[in-house]
Amino acid sequence: MNLNPLGSSLTFAHMRVGMGLCVVTGDHQVVLLKLLRKTAATHALTWSATAWARG
């Protein structure tokens, strides 16, 4: 898994099933987005999201 920040847009062509992206929200939650399915014919993407909050 790449732990570097995105330097530019992530295009559909570069997305791979199984890839993960982490996002830190404005209220400091960490969200892991994992690509589950990619359908080229419709450009549809199916993601799972897991979020953690400071508690």
PDB file of N, CA, C and O in Angstrom:
ATOM      1  N   MET A   1       0.848  -1.179   0.000  1.00  0.00           N
ATOM      2  CA  MET A   1       0.000   0.000   0.000  1.00  0.00           C
ATOM      3  C   MET A   1       0.889   1.235   0.000  1.00  0.00           C
ATOM      4  O   MET A   1       1.864   1.310   0.748  1.00  0.00           O
ATOM      5  N   ASN A   2       0.549   2.192  -0.835  1.00  0.00           N
ATOM      6  CA  ASN A   2       1.307   3.434  -0.948  1.00  0.00           C
ATOM      7  C   ASN A   2       0.882   4.398   0.161  1.00  0.00           C
ATOM      8  O   ASN A   2      -0.307   4.684   0.306  1.00  0.00           O
ATOM      9  N   LEU A   3       1.818   4.890   0.926  1.00  0.00           N
ATOM     10  CA  LEU A   3       1.503   5.789   2.030  1.00  0.00           C
ATOM     11  C   LEU A   3       1.800   7.244   1.707  1.00  0.00           C
ATOM     12  O   LEU A   3       1.836   8.080   2.610  1.00  0.00           O
ATOM     13  N   ASN A   4       2.011   7.558   0.446  1.00  0.00           N
ATOM     14  CA  ASN A   4       2.316   8.918   0.040  1.00  0.00           C
ATOM     15  C   ASN A   4       1.051   9.673  -0.327  1.00  0.00           C
ATOM     16  O   ASN A   4       0.109   9.073  -0.845  1.00  0.00           O
ATOM     17  N   PRO A   5       1.006  10.969  -0.072  1.00  0.00           N
ATOM     18  CA  PRO A   5      -0.161  11.761  -0.479  1.00  0.00           C
ATOM     19  C   PRO A   5      -0.275  11.798  -2.001  1.00  0.00           C
ATOM     20  O   PRO A   5       0.725  11.726  -2.715  1.00  0.00           O
ATOM     21  N   LEU A   6      -1.496  11.909  -2.474  1.00  0.00           N
ATOM     22  CA  LEU A   6      -1.719  12.043  -3.911  1.00  0.00           C
ATOM     23  C   LEU A   6      -1.197  13.390  -4.369  1.00  0.00           C
ATOM     24  O   LEU A   6      -1.493  14.416  -3.756  1.00  0.00           O
ATOM     25  N   GLY A   7      -0.430  13.393  -5.434  1.00  0.00           N
ATOM     26  CA  GLY A   7       0.107  14.635  -5.959  1.00  0.00           C
ATOM     27  C   GLY A   7      -0.773  15.233  -7.037  1.00  0.00           C
ATOM     28  O   GLY A   7      -0.615  16.395  -7.413  1.00  0.00           O
ATOM     29  N   SER A   8      -1.706  14.426  -7.534  1.00  0.00           N
ATOM     30  CA  SER A   8      -2.596  14.887  -8.592  1.00  0.00           C
ATOM     31  C   SER A   8      -3.865  14.045  -8.556  1.00  0.00           C
ATOM     32  O   SER A   8      -4.061  13.236  -7.649  1.00  0.00           O
ATOM     33  N   SER A   9      -4.714  14.242  -9.540  1.00  0.00           N
ATOM     34  CA  SER A   9      -5.969  13.495  -9.608  1.00  0.00           C
ATOM     35  C   SER A   9      -5.700  12.011  -9.808  1.00  0.00           C
ATOM     36  O   SER A   9      -4.716  11.623 -10.437  1.00  0.00           O
ATOM     37  N   LEU A  10      -6.579  11.198  -9.270  1.00  0.00           N
ATOM     38  CA  LEU A  10      -6.525   9.758  -9.461  1.00  0.00           C
ATOM     39  C   LEU A  10      -7.550   9.406 -10.534  1.00  0.00           C
ATOM     40  O   LEU A  10      -8.752   9.552 -10.315  1.00  0.00           O
ATOM     41  N   THR A  11      -7.085   8.948 -11.684  1.00  0.00           N
ATOM     42  CA  THR A  11      -7.991   8.658 -12.788  1.00  0.00           C
ATOM     43  C   THR A  11      -8.539   7.237 -12.693  1.00  0.00           C
ATOM     44  O   THR A  11      -7.958   6.376 -12.034  1.00  0.00           O
ATOM     45  N   PHE A  12      -9.660   7.009 -13.357  1.00  0.00           N
ATOM     46  CA  PHE A  12     -10.291   5.694 -13.387  1.00  0.00           C
ATOM     47  C   PHE A  12      -9.300   4.641 -13.884  1.00  0.00           C
ATOM     48  O   PHE A  12      -9.249   3.536 -13.343  1.00  0.00           O
ATOM     49  N   ALA A  13      -8.527   4.968 -14.894  1.00  0.00           N
ATOM     50  CA  ALA A  13      -7.580   4.014 -15.484  1.00  0.00           C
ATOM     51  C   ALA A  13      -6.524   3.545 -14.485  1.00  0.00           C
ATOM     52  O   ALA A  13      -6.026   2.424 -14.592  1.00  0.00           O
ATOM     53  N   HIS A  14      -6.181   4.386 -13.523  1.00  0.00           N
ATOM     54  CA  HIS A  14      -5.139   4.040 -12.553  1.00  0.00           C
ATOM     55  C   HIS A  14      -5.679   3.337 -11.308  1.00  0.00           C
ATOM     56  O   HIS A  14      -4.898   2.865 -10.482  1.00  0.00           O
ATOM     57  N   MET A  15      -6.980   3.261 -11.166  1.00  0.00           N
ATOM     58  CA  MET A  15      -7.566   2.609  -9.998  1.00  0.00           C
ATOM     59  C   MET A  15      -7.536   1.098 -10.175  1.00  0.00           C
ATOM     60  O   MET A  15      -7.840   0.584 -11.251  1.00  0.00           O
ATOM     61  N   ARG A  16      -7.174   0.400  -9.124  1.00  0.00           N
ATOM     62  CA  ARG A  16      -7.084  -1.057  -9.133  1.00  0.00           C
ATOM     63  C   ARG A  16      -7.896  -1.630  -7.984  1.00  0.00           C
ATOM     64  O   ARG A  16      -7.862  -1.108  -6.870  1.00  0.00           O
ATOM     65  N   VAL A  17      -8.624  -2.704  -8.256  1.00  0.00           N
ATOM     66  CA  VAL A  17      -9.367  -3.395  -7.198  1.00  0.00           C
ATOM     67  C   VAL A  17      -8.374  -3.803  -6.112  1.00  0.00           C
ATOM     68  O   VAL A  17      -7.295  -4.324  -6.397  1.00  0.00           O
ATOM     69  N   GLY A  18      -8.759  -3.558  -4.876  1.00  0.00           N
ATOM     70  CA  GLY A  18      -7.916  -3.874  -3.728  1.00  0.00           C
ATOM     71  C   GLY A  18      -7.110  -2.686  -3.228  1.00  0.00           C
ATOM     72  O   GLY A  18      -6.574  -2.724  -2.121  1.00  0.00           O
ATOM     73  N   MET A  19      -7.017  -1.631  -4.032  1.00  0.00           N
ATOM     74  CA  MET A  19      -6.259  -0.463  -3.592  1.00  0.00           C
ATOM     75  C   MET A  19      -6.983   0.221  -2.436  1.00  0.00           C
ATOM     76  O   MET A  19      -8.206   0.143  -2.323  1.00  0.00           O
ATOM     77  N   GLY A  20      -6.236   0.873  -1.604  1.00  0.00           N
ATOM     78  CA  GLY A  20      -6.806   1.596  -0.486  1.00  0.00           C
ATOM     79  C   GLY A  20      -6.351   3.036  -0.485  1.00  0.00           C
ATOM     80  O   GLY A  20      -5.235   3.357  -0.893  1.00  0.00           O
ATOM     81  N   LEU A  21      -7.238   3.899  -0.020  1.00  0.00           N
ATOM     82  CA  LEU A  21      -6.928   5.319   0.143  1.00  0.00           C
ATOM     83  C   LEU A  21      -7.330   5.723   1.554  1.00  0.00           C
ATOM     84  O   LEU A  21      -8.410   5.362   2.022  1.00  0.00           O
ATOM     85  N   CYS A  22      -6.483   6.454   2.218  1.00  0.00           N
ATOM     86  CA  CYS A  22      -6.819   6.986   3.535  1.00  0.00           C
ATOM     87  C   CYS A  22      -7.103   8.471   3.411  1.00  0.00           C
ATOM     88  O   CYS A  22      -6.423   9.201   2.689  1.00  0.00           O
ATOM     89  N   VAL A  23      -8.119   8.893   4.131  1.00  0.00           N
ATOM     90  CA  VAL A  23      -8.529  10.297   4.145  1.00  0.00           C
ATOM     91  C   VAL A  23      -8.622  10.731   5.600  1.00  0.00           C
ATOM     92  O   VAL A  23      -9.140   9.994   6.440  1.00  0.00           O
ATOM     93  N   VAL A  24      -8.127  11.911   5.897  1.00  0.00           N
ATOM     94  CA  VAL A  24      -8.313  12.502   7.226  1.00  0.00           C
ATOM     95  C   VAL A  24      -9.299  13.640   7.059  1.00  0.00           C
ATOM     96  O   VAL A  24      -9.067  14.569   6.285  1.00  0.00           O
ATOM     97  N   THR A  25     -10.403  13.564   7.790  1.00  0.00           N
ATOM     98  CA  THR A  25     -11.469  14.553   7.659  1.00  0.00           C
ATOM     99  C   THR A  25     -11.152  15.811   8.454  1.00  0.00           C
ATOM    100  O   THR A  25     -10.197  15.849   9.230  1.00  0.00           O
ATOM    101  N   GLY A  26     -11.956  16.821   8.253  1.00  0.00           N
ATOM    102  CA  GLY A  26     -11.780  18.082   8.961  1.00  0.00           C
ATOM    103  C   GLY A  26     -11.902  17.957  10.466  1.00  0.00           C
ATOM    104  O   GLY A  26     -11.322  18.750  11.207  1.00  0.00           O
ATOM    105  N   ASP A  27     -12.661  16.957  10.927  1.00  0.00           N
ATOM    106  CA  ASP A  27     -12.788  16.755  12.382  1.00  0.00           C
ATOM    107  C   ASP A  27     -11.888  15.612  12.867  1.00  0.00           C
ATOM    108  O   ASP A  27     -12.157  14.997  13.899  1.00  0.00           O
ATOM    109  N   HIS A  28     -10.825  15.338  12.116  1.00  0.00           N
ATOM    110  CA  HIS A  28      -9.738  14.434  12.490  1.00  0.00           C
ATOM    111  C   HIS A  28     -10.110  12.955  12.523  1.00  0.00           C
ATOM    112  O   HIS A  28      -9.425  12.164  13.171  1.00  0.00           O
ATOM    113  N   GLN A  29     -11.165  12.575  11.846  1.00  0.00           N
ATOM    114  CA  GLN A  29     -11.442  11.150  11.680  1.00  0.00           C
ATOM    115  C   GLN A  29     -10.545  10.625  10.570  1.00  0.00           C
ATOM    116  O   GLN A  29     -10.224  11.343   9.623  1.00  0.00           O
ATOM    117  N   VAL A  30     -10.149   9.379  10.695  1.00  0.00           N
ATOM    118  CA  VAL A  30      -9.385   8.716   9.639  1.00  0.00           C
ATOM    119  C   VAL A  30     -10.330   7.747   8.948  1.00  0.00           C
ATOM    120  O   VAL A  30     -11.005   6.949   9.599  1.00  0.00           O
ATOM    121  N   VAL A  31     -10.371   7.826   7.625  1.00  0.00           N
ATOM    122  CA  VAL A  31     -11.261   6.968   6.843  1.00  0.00           C
ATOM    123  C   VAL A  31     -10.415   6.185   5.843  1.00  0.00           C
ATOM    124  O   VAL A  31      -9.633   6.762   5.089  1.00  0.00           O
ATOM    125  N   LEU A  32     -10.584   4.859   5.849  1.00  0.00           N
ATOM    126  CA  LEU A  32      -9.942   3.994   4.865  1.00  0.00           C
ATOM    127  C   LEU A  32     -10.987   3.627   3.817  1.00  0.00           C
ATOM    128  O   LEU A  32     -12.018   3.035   4.137  1.00  0.00           O
ATOM    129  N   LEU A  33     -10.712   3.984   2.559  1.00  0.00           N
ATOM    130  CA  LEU A  33     -11.560   3.612   1.434  1.00  0.00           C
ATOM    131  C   LEU A  33     -10.845   2.499   0.683  1.00  0.00           C
ATOM    132  O   LEU A  33      -9.688   2.656   0.292  1.00  0.00           O
ATOM    133  N   LYS A  34     -11.530   1.368   0.479  1.00  0.00           N
ATOM    134  CA  LYS A  34     -10.940   0.251  -0.241  1.00  0.00           C
ATOM    135  C   LYS A  34     -11.795  -0.047  -1.465  1.00  0.00           C
ATOM    136  O   LYS A  34     -13.010  -0.214  -1.353  1.00  0.00           O
ATOM    137  N   LEU A  35     -11.160  -0.113  -2.636  1.00  0.00           N
ATOM    138  CA  LEU A  35     -11.880  -0.365  -3.879  1.00  0.00           C
ATOM    139  C   LEU A  35     -12.192  -1.854  -3.990  1.00  0.00           C
ATOM    140  O   LEU A  35     -11.291  -2.691  -4.051  1.00  0.00           O
ATOM    141  N   LEU A  36     -13.491  -2.164  -4.015  1.00  0.00           N
ATOM    142  CA  LEU A  36     -13.935  -3.552  -4.070  1.00  0.00           C
ATOM    143  C   LEU A  36     -14.219  -4.031  -5.486  1.00  0.00           C
ATOM    144  O   LEU A  36     -13.966  -5.188  -5.823  1.00  0.00           O
ATOM    145  N   ARG A  37     -14.754  -3.123  -6.321  1.00  0.00           N
ATOM    146  CA  ARG A  37     -15.147  -3.520  -7.676  1.00  0.00           C
ATOM    147  C   ARG A  37     -15.026  -2.330  -8.614  1.00  0.00           C
ATOM    148  O   ARG A  37     -15.296  -1.190  -8.236  1.00  0.00           O
ATOM    149  N   LYS A  38     -14.616  -2.615  -9.836  1.00  0.00           N
ATOM    150  CA  LYS A  38     -14.465  -1.593 -10.873  1.00  0.00           C
ATOM    151  C   LYS A  38     -15.095  -2.151 -12.144  1.00  0.00           C
ATOM    152  O   LYS A  38     -14.720  -3.231 -12.601  1.00  0.00           O
ATOM    153  N   THR A  39     -16.050  -1.421 -12.716  1.00  0.00           N
ATOM    154  CA  THR A  39     -16.738  -1.868 -13.923  1.00  0.00           C
ATOM    155  C   THR A  39     -16.423  -0.891 -15.045  1.00  0.00           C
ATOM    156  O   THR A  39     -16.921   0.235 -15.059  1.00  0.00           O
ATOM    157  N   ALA A  40     -15.600  -1.324 -15.974  1.00  0.00           N
ATOM    158  CA  ALA A  40     -15.132  -0.444 -17.048  1.00  0.00           C
ATOM    159  C   ALA A  40     -16.269   0.013 -17.961  1.00  0.00           C
ATOM    160  O   ALA A  40     -16.268   1.155 -18.419  1.00  0.00           O
ATOM    161  N   ALA A  41     -17.237  -0.864 -18.230  1.00  0.00           N
ATOM    162  CA  ALA A  41     -18.308  -0.528 -19.176  1.00  0.00           C
ATOM    163  C   ALA A  41     -19.126   0.676 -18.720  1.00  0.00           C
ATOM    164  O   ALA A  41     -19.599   1.455 -19.547  1.00  0.00           O
ATOM    165  N   THR A  42     -19.293   0.830 -17.417  1.00  0.00           N
ATOM    166  CA  THR A  42     -20.121   1.923 -16.893  1.00  0.00           C
ATOM    167  C   THR A  42     -19.321   2.924 -16.056  1.00  0.00           C
ATOM    168  O   THR A  42     -19.869   3.917 -15.578  1.00  0.00           O
ATOM    169  N   HIS A  43     -18.032   2.660 -15.882  1.00  0.00           N
ATOM    170  CA  HIS A  43     -17.165   3.461 -15.008  1.00  0.00           C
ATOM    171  C   HIS A  43     -17.688   3.483 -13.572  1.00  0.00           C
ATOM    172  O   HIS A  43     -17.515   4.467 -12.852  1.00  0.00           O
ATOM    173  N   ALA A  44     -18.326   2.391 -13.167  1.00  0.00           N
ATOM    174  CA  ALA A  44     -18.845   2.287 -11.801  1.00  0.00           C
ATOM    175  C   ALA A  44     -17.744   1.786 -10.867  1.00  0.00           C
ATOM    176  O   ALA A  44     -16.937   0.933 -11.236  1.00  0.00           O
ATOM    177  N   LEU A  45     -17.727   2.332  -9.652  1.00  0.00           N
ATOM    178  CA  LEU A  45     -16.793   1.914  -8.619  1.00  0.00           C
ATOM    179  C   LEU A  45     -17.579   1.550  -7.365  1.00  0.00           C
ATOM    180  O   LEU A  45     -18.523   2.246  -6.992  1.00  0.00           O
ATOM    181  N   THR A  46     -17.186   0.463  -6.722  1.00  0.00           N
ATOM    182  CA  THR A  46     -17.782   0.075  -5.450  1.00  0.00           C
ATOM    183  C   THR A  46     -16.688   0.099  -4.396  1.00  0.00           C
ATOM    184  O   THR A  46     -15.657  -0.558  -4.540  1.00  0.00           O
ATOM    185  N   TRP A  47     -16.920   0.862  -3.336  1.00  0.00           N
ATOM    186  CA  TRP A  47     -15.943   1.057  -2.273  1.00  0.00           C
ATOM    187  C   TRP A  47     -16.485   0.541  -0.946  1.00  0.00           C
ATOM    188  O   TRP A  47     -17.698   0.489  -0.743  1.00  0.00           O
ATOM    189  N   SER A  48     -15.597   0.165  -0.057  1.00  0.00           N
ATOM    190  CA  SER A  48     -15.953  -0.002   1.353  1.00  0.00           C
ATOM    191  C   SER A  48     -15.277   1.140   2.097  1.00  0.00           C
ATOM    192  O   SER A  48     -14.220   1.622   1.689  1.00  0.00           O
ATOM    193  N   ALA A  49     -15.890   1.561   3.179  1.00  0.00           N
ATOM    194  CA  ALA A  49     -15.333   2.655   3.976  1.00  0.00           C
ATOM    195  C   ALA A  49     -15.318   2.247   5.445  1.00  0.00           C
ATOM    196  O   ALA A  49     -16.320   1.770   5.980  1.00  0.00           O
ATOM    197  N   THR A  50     -14.182   2.438   6.082  1.00  0.00           N
ATOM    198  CA  THR A  50     -14.041   2.202   7.512  1.00  0.00           C
ATOM    199  C   THR A  50     -13.497   3.478   8.121  1.00  0.00           C
ATOM    200  O   THR A  50     -12.509   4.034   7.642  1.00  0.00           O
ATOM    201  N   ALA A  51     -14.149   3.943   9.187  1.00  0.00           N
ATOM    202  CA  ALA A  51     -13.743   5.216   9.796  1.00  0.00           C
ATOM    203  C   ALA A  51     -13.397   5.013  11.266  1.00  0.00           C
ATOM    204  O   ALA A  51     -13.998   4.197  11.964  1.00  0.00           O
ATOM    205  N   TRP A  52     -12.415   5.777  11.707  1.00  0.00           N
ATOM    206  CA  TRP A  52     -12.014   5.789  13.108  1.00  0.00           C
ATOM    207  C   TRP A  52     -12.062   7.237  13.591  1.00  0.00           C
ATOM    208  O   TRP A  52     -11.742   8.170  12.854  1.00  0.00           O
ATOM    209  N   ALA A  53     -12.467   7.395  14.834  1.00  0.00           N
ATOM    210  CA  ALA A  53     -12.487   8.722  15.440  1.00  0.00           C
ATOM    211  C   ALA A  53     -11.718   8.658  16.757  1.00  0.00           C
ATOM    212  O   ALA A  53     -11.676   7.628  17.430  1.00  0.00           O
ATOM    213  N   ARG A  54     -11.116   9.783  17.096  1.00  0.00           N
ATOM    214  CA  ARG A  54     -10.468   9.846  18.403  1.00  0.00           C
ATOM    215  C   ARG A  54     -11.531   9.721  19.477  1.00  0.00           C
ATOM    216  O   ARG A  54     -12.601  10.322  19.380  1.00  0.00           O
ATOM    217  N   GLY A  55     -11.232   8.939  20.497  1.00  0.00           N
ATOM    218  CA  GLY A  55     -12.253   8.753  21.508  1.00  0.00           C
ATOM    219  C   GLY A  55     -11.799   8.760  22.864  1.00  0.00           C
ATOM    220  O   GLY A  55     -12.602   8.609  23.785  1.00  0.00           O
TER     221      GLY A  55
END
